[in-house]
Structures are given as C-alpha cells and as structure tokens.
Amino acid sequence: MEHRFINNQEWKGAKKRYELHVGEHVAFVEYFLIKNEKAYLVYTEVPKELSGKKIGFELVEMVLKDLEKQHLKVVPIYPFVVLYIKRHKEYTALVPEEFKYLIQ
C-alpha cells in the first residue's frame, strides 16, 4: 500500500497539519507554527482502519525529521507525541528548554 507524506500548510489558516496518506485513509498531526521558530504539535489522529499498523509512530517520526530538517523547535502538546519523544531520546534536542518538562 502506497504511503504519501505531505505538509498541508494551507489547512485551516493558522492551524496546519502533516498528513500521511495510506491508500484512501489519512492519518495526521495538527500543528501551529509560532514565529517560524516553534511547531506546537497539538493533535494526532489515525483512522481506525489503520490502527495496529504503527502508522502513528511512522507519522510522528516523519514529522519530527521534517521539523528537524527545517531547524524548527518542537513543543509536544499531544500525549502521543510526548510518548514518542520519551521513547526516542534522539528527538529531545528538538524540544526547547522551557518545554523539556513535557517530556520528563
């Protein structure tokens, strides 16, 4: 099944979302970009048809890699993203010092 990853910056004005298209289904991470410095990851959703396939983990990893490539900091608000970063310590450097408490 083909996977297509996009950064949908046109979605709902200030709120943007990364999307992972898997067949006819779309998993996504909603975020706000503040001053082109910090991405606040506020919500994730994986359709029930894709549950149990680790699509959420794949999506969050792709999002974090893309934000890292853009030299942006990450504020993990949504619990799934927090959990992912706690389990993958290589991404803790993306979290600004004032928000490190979220991942401890």
N, C-alpha and C positions, 0 to 999 in steps of 0.2 A: 504494500500500500504506500503510495507516494505521500511524503511529508513536505509541506511548503511553509517556511517561516517568514513572516513579514512584520515590519514595524509600522502599524497603521497609525500614522501621526495625524491623519485627518479625522479620526473618530471622535465625535462629540466635543469639539472645541478644545478646552483645556485638558480634558481627560483623554488620554491616548491609550493604545493597547498594542501589545505584541500578540500576534496570532500564530498558532501552529495549525495549519490545515492538514487534516488526516482524512483522506477520502472526502466524504461530504460533511465531515464534522470539524468543528473549530474549537480548540482549546485556547484560552487567552489569559494574559496577565494585564490588568489595567494599571496605569501609572499616571502620575503628574510629573512634569518636568519643571523644576523651580530654578529660575535664573540660568538655565543651561548649565547647571552645576550638579544638581542632585535629582535623581529619579526616585520618587516615592512610589514603591510598589504596594498598591492598596488592595488588590483583589485578584484572585485566580479562579478559573473555572475550567473543569474538564467534563465534557459531556459523558453521561453515564455509559454510553456505547463504547467509550474509550477507557473506562475505568479498569484497573488491574493490568494495564499495559505499560505503566511507568511513563505515560505521556506527560504528566505534570512535572515529573523530575526532568525529563528531556527538555521541556519548555523552559523551566526556570534556569537550567544550565545555559541554554541558548541565550536567554535574556541577559543573564549576568555576563556572559562572554561578550555580548554586543555592547553592553554598557561599559565594560572594562576597555574595550577597543576604542570607545568614544571618549575615554578618560573622564567618565562621569562617576560620581559617588552614588551609592545606593542606600536608601532608607527603607529597610524591610518592615513594612507595616503589617502585611497579611501573614498570619501564623504559618502557612505552608512555606512561604519564602523564608521566614525566620528559621524554621526547622531545617530547610535545605542548607542554609548558610552554616548553621550549627554543625551539621553533619559533614560539610565540605569546607573545612577551615581555610582552604586556599582563597576563598572569596571574602574573608573577614576584612581584608585590607580595603575593600571597596566601601565599607561602612564607615562614615565619618566618626571621629572620636566621640562627639556629643550624642551619638546614637548607638554606641557599642553596647550599652546596657540592654538593648533589644535582643542581642544575640548571646548573652551570657547565661 
